[in-house]
């Protein structure tokens, strides 16, 4: 089996492009239903879904639902609860430097084929 991990930094909701492991072809995915829980000083929790079509290097299409992060800088990516994909895999999220205006969101897409 071949295992592949893609990680991308996201800074806002929308469509994003991740570099492939070889750097040859871009791979894009979309963030849906992005929402946050904020106070007057900071945002402390976010929720969203992520989807991606078949990638240019054979990455399988996926839909990851119920992805959630908070600003506690967890040491590892937190897995999205719902994942639809045709091969074994996962999508995890992590956030860095969270404040009222957002933070740096890291998404890790792992699959086997």
Backbone torsions as a table, in degrees:
resi	resn	phi	psi	omega
1	UNK	NA	146.3	178.7
2	UNK	-106.5	128.2	179.5
3	UNK	-113.4	138.7	-177.4
4	UNK	-137.6	139.7	178.6
5	UNK	-124.2	129.7	174.9
6	UNK	-118.3	133.5	176.7
7	UNK	-127.9	138.8	179.9
8	UNK	-138.3	148.1	174.6
9	UNK	-96.5	128.4	-179.4
10	UNK	-115.4	139.6	179.9
11	UNK	-118.5	-9.2	178.0
12	UNK	-161.9	163.9	179.7
13	UNK	-73.5	147.0	178.9
14	UNK	146.2	-148.3	178.4
15	UNK	-101.4	138.1	-175.7
16	UNK	-130.2	153.4	179.6
17	UNK	-119.0	128.8	178.1
18	UNK	-106.7	143.0	174.2
19	UNK	-72.0	141.9	176.0
20	UNK	-76.1	162.5	179.9
21	UNK	-58.6	-30.1	-179.7
22	UNK	-92.0	-9.9	179.5
23	UNK	76.8	10.7	-175.1
24	UNK	-88.5	-41.8	-174.7
25	UNK	-132.2	134.6	178.6
26	UNK	-73.5	153.7	177.3
27	UNK	-130.8	127.9	-175.8
28	UNK	-116.8	154.3	173.5
29	UNK	-144.9	170.1	-173.4
30	UNK	-124.3	139.1	174.1
31	UNK	-97.8	130.4	-178.6
32	UNK	-118.5	154.8	170.7
33	UNK	52.4	42.1	-179.2
34	UNK	-71.9	129.8	176.2
35	UNK	-146.7	157.6	-178.9
36	UNK	-137.8	156.6	174.8
37	UNK	-110.6	116.9	-172.9
38	UNK	-129.4	153.2	170.1
39	UNK	-109.7	-170.1	178.3
40	UNK	-67.4	-25.3	-174.3
41	UNK	-103.3	-30.1	-173.0
42	UNK	-158.5	162.6	169.0
43	UNK	-101.3	138.4	-174.7
44	UNK	-125.1	-0.8	176.3
45	UNK	-157.9	143.8	178.6
46	UNK	-134.2	151.6	175.4
47	UNK	-139.2	148.1	-177.2
48	UNK	-172.9	174.0	172.6
49	UNK	-124.2	155.1	-179.6
50	UNK	-132.3	139.6	174.9
51	UNK	-138.5	151.9	178.0
52	UNK	-144.0	142.5	176.1
53	UNK	-82.3	177.0	174.7
54	UNK	-55.7	133.9	-178.2
55	UNK	-87.0	163.7	-176.0
56	UNK	-68.8	-17.6	179.6
57	UNK	-111.8	25.6	177.3
58	UNK	91.1	9.4	176.2
59	UNK	-64.7	130.9	-179.6
60	UNK	-75.2	149.9	175.4
61	UNK	-64.8	151.1	179.6
62	UNK	-152.5	160.1	169.2
63	UNK	-133.8	121.5	177.6
64	UNK	-112.1	115.4	-179.6
65	UNK	-103.6	160.6	174.8
66	UNK	56.1	52.3	173.3
67	UNK	-90.5	133.8	-178.1
68	UNK	-142.2	139.7	175.8
69	UNK	-136.8	158.4	172.1
70	UNK	-130.5	175.6	-172.9
71	UNK	-90.3	22.1	-178.4
72	UNK	-86.1	11.4	179.3
73	UNK	46.0	61.7	177.7
74	UNK	-57.7	145.0	-176.8
75	UNK	-70.3	-16.8	-179.3
76	UNK	-134.2	162.4	174.4
77	UNK	-64.6	137.2	177.2
78	UNK	-93.4	128.1	-174.8
79	UNK	-71.2	141.1	171.1
80	UNK	-68.6	143.8	-173.2
81	UNK	-75.6	-33.1	-178.9
82	UNK	-117.6	126.5	-179.9
83	UNK	-135.8	126.0	174.3
84	UNK	-110.9	114.9	-178.3
85	UNK	-155.6	149.6	-174.7
86	UNK	-84.1	-5.7	178.7
87	UNK	-132.3	165.9	175.4
88	UNK	-60.8	135.6	-179.7
89	UNK	-175.6	-179.0	178.5
90	UNK	-155.7	159.5	172.4
91	UNK	-130.8	123.5	179.5
92	UNK	-122.9	154.2	-178.4
93	UNK	-131.3	153.2	179.7
94	UNK	-152.3	149.3	179.7
95	UNK	-127.4	145.9	179.8
96	UNK	-127.2	144.6	173.1
97	UNK	59.4	39.2	-177.1
98	UNK	-67.2	138.8	173.5
99	UNK	-151.4	-170.4	-176.6
100	UNK	-60.2	-30.1	-176.1
101	UNK	-90.2	-4.4	180.0
102	UNK	132.2	-148.4	-179.3
103	UNK	-179.4	179.9	178.6
104	UNK	-95.1	113.2	-177.5
105	UNK	-98.4	125.8	178.0
106	UNK	-107.4	131.0	178.4
107	UNK	-117.6	129.3	178.9
108	UNK	-115.6	118.2	-178.7
109	UNK	-109.3	118.4	-177.9
110	UNK	-123.7	135.2	176.9
111	UNK	-150.1	160.2	176.8
112	UNK	-120.4	143.1	175.3
113	UNK	-149.8	NA	NA
